[in-house]
Amino acid sequence: MKSTKYLAHHLVIVSVLAIVGMILLHQSLLFGFLFAILYSIVVLNYYGYDVRSLIRSAFSETIEYRWLYVTIILIGATVAIWLSSGTIATMVFYGFNYIEGINFVLFTFWIVSICSFFMGTAVGTFSTIGIILFSIGSIIGIPPALLIGSIVSGAFVADKLSAISGLVNINLKLCEVNYRDVLLPALATLLPTMLITSVIYYFLGNEFVIEHGLSNLVHIQSELQSSFVIHPVLFVLPILILLLSIFGVNSLYTILSGIGLGSLFSLFVQKNSLTDVIRHLLFGYSSSNEGELAHILKGGGMFKMFEVALIVASAIFLVNLLIKSSLIDKLIQRFAQSIHSPRQLLFRTACLSIGTTALTCDQTLGLVLPASLLKKSYDEFGIRREILFRTLSDTGLIVAPIFPWNINYLIIVGIIGSGIYFIPYACLCYISPVVSLAVGMMRKKS
C-alpha cells in the first residue's frame, strides 16, 4: 500500500487543481470543493478508511458553524440595505465636500478603508465606492494601476477587521475568540500598517490634487442628491454598528440591528415601499433611476450569499475530512514539530496561511487550515488566541488580491477591466504581513 504521506499529497494536489480548474473555467468554486470532497471520499474508501465515520465527524464539525452561515447570508442583506437606505450615498456625498485641494490617491485609500470597515465586504466596497472613486480619478488623470492599487488596499481592510465581515467571523469562530478581545491586538498592527501605507500613497499621489469646482465631482454630487435623500441622520447606522461591535455585542445581533435600522431608514427617509425593501434584502439593491450611479450603486442580497455560505461550508467539510483522516497531519508533521519558539510559531503561521491562500485560490482555507492545526500550539506556548486571529487576518486574508489566480483578483479585474498592473500598488497587501510579524516578534509571550 502506498504511504499515507503520498496519499495526503495526492488528495491535496487534486483538491487544489479542482478549485483552480473551476476558476479557469469561470465556474463556481462550489463545484471545485464538491468534486474534491467526493474524490477524497472515493479514494479514502479505496485505501480502507472508515469513510462513514469520517463523513459523520466532518459533518458534525461543519454543522458547528451553522450560525456563521446565517451571518454570511445576512451580510448580503446588510450590503443591500446600506445602499437602499442611502447610507453609502450619504457617506460619499459628504466625503466629496472635503476632497478639493487634497491628495486624491491618499484620500481614496482612506475613504475606501472607512467604507469597507462598515460595509464588511472588500468586493462590495470595491464595486460601489471604489468604482465611483475610480471614475473620478480617471477623469483627473491618475494612472489606473495606482488608483486601483489604493482602492484594493482600502477595500481589504474589511476582510482584516470589519465586525460584519464573513471572513472575520470565520476567523473569530475558528480561533474561538470574540471581537471585543481581538480589537486592540488587531489595531496594534492595523494602525502602523495604515500609517506606512498612507505615507507611500502620499508620495505616489502628491501630484494628483483635486482642483476647486471640478465639474465631474459636482455632477456626481448632484446625481446623488437626485437619487437619494442625503441627510446626516443616516450616519447613525455606521455609528450604531461601530458601537455595538466595540461593546462586544454578538456579531449576529449587530448585523440584525443594522439591517433593522437600515430598513427603517429605507422606508421613512428614502420613501421606499415595504415591497421594495424586502426585494432589496432578498435580491439586492438596484435603482430605478436612470443615470451613471444607477449602474454603480447596486448589489447585495441574501440569495447571492447562499452560494458563498455553501462554499464556506464545503471548505470546512473538506478540511475536516482530511484532518479527521490524519492525512493533513502527515503533510505538516515536520512543519509543526520543528517549532521551538513563539517567534517560529508566528512566522510559520503566516507562511502556512499565505501559502494556503495562494494554493487554493480562496481565503477561507487560508484561515481554516492554519487555525485548525496550530491553535493548540499557541496554547502550549502561552500565546493568546487573539494573536492567532491577528496573524491570520494580517497575512492569508490580506494577500489574496495580489495572486492573479485568486478569486478576489479575478473579481477585481472583472469589475475594472484592468490587468495585473495594479498589483505592485496594492501596498497594504505587502505591508500588513511584514508589520504583523514585526510587532508579534517584538512582544514577549503572554
N, C-alpha and C positions, 0 to 999 in steps of 0.2 A: 504493500500500500504506500502510496506517495505520502511524504511527510505533511504534517499539519501546517508547517511553515509554507510549503509550496501551495497548499490549498488556500491558505489565507491570502497569499499574493494573487492567486488565481481569481478568487472572488472579488477582491478589492479592485483589481485591474478591470475585470468585466463590468463591475458596477460603475466605475468611472467612465469607461468607454460608452456605456449605455446612456449616462447622463450627458456626456459630451455629444453623443450622436443625436440626441433629441434637440440640443441647441443648434447643431449644424443643420438639422432638417427643419428648424423653426417649428418644432412641436413642443408641447407642454412637458416640463420636467417631470410631471406626474407619471407619464408613460415610462420614462427612464428609470424612475425609482421602482415602479411596479414590476418592470422587467427584471431589474436587479434582485428584487425580493423573490420573485418566482424562480429565477435561475438559481439563486442561492439555496432555496428550499430543495429544489430538484437535486443539486449537486451534493448538498449535505445528506440528503436521504440516500443517495447512491453510495456515499462513504460510510454509511452505517450510523449516522447520528440519529438521536431520538427527535425527529422533526416535530412531532406533535407537541412534545414538551417544550421545545424551543419556541414554537409559534405561540403557545399559551403564555410563556414567560414574556416574550417580546410584546405580545398584545396587551398583557397586563401593565407593562411599563408604559406603553403608548397611551393607554386609557388614563393613566395618572395625569396626563397633560390636557385633559378634556376642557378645563376652564381656559387654558391657553388658546385652544382652537376657537372657543367662543369669543375671546378677546380679539383675536386676529380678524374674525368676521365683523365684529363691531368697529374695528378700525376703519373698515370700508365705509361704514355709516358715518363715522366721525369726519372723514375727509369730505364726504358729500355734504354734510350739514354745515361744515365750516364754510363751504362755498355757497350753499343755499342761503345761509343766514347773513351773508355779506361780510363776515368777519375777515376773510382773506382780502376782499376788495378794500375794506376799510384800512387794514394794515398797510396795503400797498399805497393807497391814496395818500395817507398821512406821511408815509415814509418818503414819498416823492417830494413833499414840501421842503425837505431838508437836504436834497442832494445837489442843489446848484452850488457850484464852486468847490466841490469836493472830489476826491479821488474816486472815480466810479467803480474801478475794479475792487478796491478795498470796500467800498460801500456794498457792492454786490455780494461779496463774501459774507459780510456781517448781516445784511438783511435776510439773505437766504438761510444763514445759520439760525437766526432767531425764528424765522417762519418754520423751518424744518423741525426745530425743537418742539414747537407747539403742534405741528401737524402730525408728527410721529412717523413720517414716511419719506425716505430720501427720494424715491422715484416720484411720489406725489408732489413733493415740493419742486423737484426739477421740472416736472411737466406743467406746473402752474406759475409760480413766482419766477422760476428760472427762465421760462420761455419769455415772459414779459421783459425781464432784465436783459436777456439775450437780444431781443429785438431792439431795445433802446441802445444797448452798447454797440450793436452793429451799425446803427444809424450814425453814431458819433465817431465811428472808425476804429473801435477797439478790435485787435486781432481776434478772430473767433476762437482760436485754441486757448488763448489766455483767458478769455471771457468764460468759456465752458469750464476750464480748469477751476476758476474761482467759484463757479456755481456748484460744481461737483463737490468741492471741498466743503462748502457750506451745507449742501444738502445732506451729506453723510454724517453730520452732527446728529441727525435724527436717529440713525441706527446705533450711534455711540451712546446716547444718554437720554433720549426722549422717553418720558414716562408712558406714553401711549404707543410706543413703537413695538411692533410684534416681535422683532428680534431682541430688543431689550428685555421684554417679558419672558422670552425663551431663555435668555441668559440668566435672569433672576431665578427662574424655576430650576434650571439645571444646577446652579450654584447654591440653591437653597438659601437665598438671602432676600431681604426686602429692599425696596427702592430707597427708603429713608436712610438705611445704613450704608448703602453704596454711594450716596450722593457726594459726600465730602471726599472720600478717597478718589472717586472718579474726577471730581473737579481739580484735584491735585495734579492731574496730568492734562486734563482738558484745557485749563486756563493757560498754562505755558505753551501748549500746542497752538491755541488760538492766537496768542501773542506773537509767537515766532512766525506763524503763517501770515498774520496781519502785516508784520514788518516786511516780509517778502512781497506781498501784494502791494504794499505802499510804494516800494521802489519800482516794481514792474508796471504799476498803473499810474505813476506820478504824472505822466504826460497826458493822461486822459481825464480831463476835468469837464464836468457839465457846465455849459455856458448858460447865462441868465436868459430865461424866456425861450428855451428850446421848444420849437413848435411840436415835435413828436411827443414830448413829455406832457405838454398842455393838452394835446389831443387825447392821450391815454387817460389823463385825469378826468377830462370831460366825458369820455365814454364810460368810465367807471361810475360817474355820477348819474349818467343816463340809464345805466343798467342796474344799479343798486342804490339803496338808501344808505348813504355814508354818514355814520354817526359815532361819536366817541363811546357811547354806551356799549358798543359791540366789543370793545376791549375787555369788557367784563368776562367774556368767555375764556380767552387765553389766561387771564389773571386767575380765574377760578381753577383751571386745570393746574396751573403752577402751584397755587396754594395747597390744593388737595394732595398733590404729589409730595410737596415739601413736608406736609404734616403726616405723611405715611399712610394715607388712605389707600385701601386696596385699589390696584390699577383698574380692575373691572368696574368698581363703583365710580372711579374717576372718569372713565370713559363714558359710562352711562349718564353721569351728571352732565358731562359736556354735550352729549347727544340731546339730553332733555332740554338744557338751556338753549342750545343752538336751534332746536326745533321751535321753541317759543319765539326766538328772535326771527326765525324764518317766517313764522305765522304772523306776528304782530308788528315787526319792524319792516320786513320786506314785503309783507302782504301776500305771501304765497298761500294758496289754499291747502287744506289738510291733505287732500289727494295728492297735490304736488309734493308736499313734504314727505309723505310716505313713499311716493315714487322715487324721489331723490335718495332716500335712505336705502331703498332696495336695489335700485338700478343705477344710481349715480346721478350727479347733478349735471344738467345741461340747460343753457339759457335759450329762451325762445326769441330773444332779441337778435337782430342782425348786427354784424359788426365784427371787428378784429378780435375783441376779447371773448366773443361767444365761442370761438374755436380754441381758446386757451384756457379760460376758467371753467373747466368741466372735469368730471371724473368722480372716483369713489364708488360707493355702492356695496351693499353686503354680498350680493350674488357674485360679484367679481372677486371677492376674497375667499369664497368657498374653495376654489382651486388652490389658493395659497395655503389654506389650512390643511387641505389634503396632502399637499407636498410636504409640509412640515411633519404631519403625522407619518407619512411614508418614510421620510428620512429618519425619524426617531425609531420607527419599527425596524428599518434595515440595520441601523447601527446596533440596536439592542439584540437583533438576531445574531449578528456577528460577535457581539460581546458575550452573549449567553453561551455561544458555542465555543468560547475561549480562543477563537481564531485571531481576533484583534490583539489579544494578549501576546500571541506569538509574534506578531509584527513589531510590537513596541516593547517587548520584554527587555531587550538590552537597552533600549532608549530610556525606559523608566527606571530600571535597576541601577543604571550608572549615574543617577542623580545623587550627588553627595552634599549639596548645599542649597540654601534658598535661592541664591543667585542662579545656579544652574537650573533650578526648577522654573523660575520666571522666564529665563531665556528659552528653555525648551517648550514651555507652554506657548510662547509667542511663535516659535518656529512651527510647532505642530498645528496651531490654529491657522497661521498664514498658509502653510503647505496644504492643509486640508481644503481650505477655501479655494486655493489655486487649482488643485487637482479635481475637485468635484464641481467647480463652476457655480457653487452655491454657498451662501454664507451660513446656512443652517448647520451643515455638518462641521463647519469650522468652529461652531460652538459645541455641538452635541458630543463630538468625539473627544476633544481635549477635556471638557468638563467631566464627562463620564469616567475617563481613565485616570485623571490626575488630581481630582479634588481630594481624594484620600491622602495623597502625598502632601497636599497643603496642610491638612490636619496633622500629619506626622511631623512636619517641620514647624508647626506652630504658627503658620501663616493664615491670616483670616481669609475666609471665603470671599470677602469683598474685594480682596486683591486679585483673586482668580477672575472674578467678574470684570474688574477693570482691565486686566491684561488681555482678556478675550475681546472686550469691546474696543480696545485700543489697537488691536492687531488684525485678527482674522476678519472682523466685521468691516473695518475701515479701509482695508486694502482692496476690497472686491472690485471697484470700478477701474482699477489700473491693469487688470488682466483682460486682454482682448477677447478671451473666450468665456469670460464670466457673464452671467445673465444680466447683471447690473450694467455692465459696459454695453452689451447689445441693446438694452432698452434705451440707454442714453443716446447711442448712435442712431437708433431708430427714430427717436424724437427729434433730434437736432439735424441728423443727416450728415454729421461730420465724422471723420475717421479718428485714427489713433493720435493725431497731433496734439490733442488736449492732455494726454497722459502726463507729460513732463510738468504741466502746470497745475495738476491736482495736488498741490503742495501738502495739504493736510493729510493725505493718504500715506505720504512718506514720513512726515514729521511725527505723526502720532505714535507709531511703533517705537521710534527712537526715544522719544520723550518718556514713554511709558516704561521702557526698560531702564532708562537712566534714573528716573525717580524711584522705581522699585528697587534697584540695586543699591541706591544710596541709603535706603532705610534699613534699619535692623529688623530682624523678625520680631513679631509681637511677643 
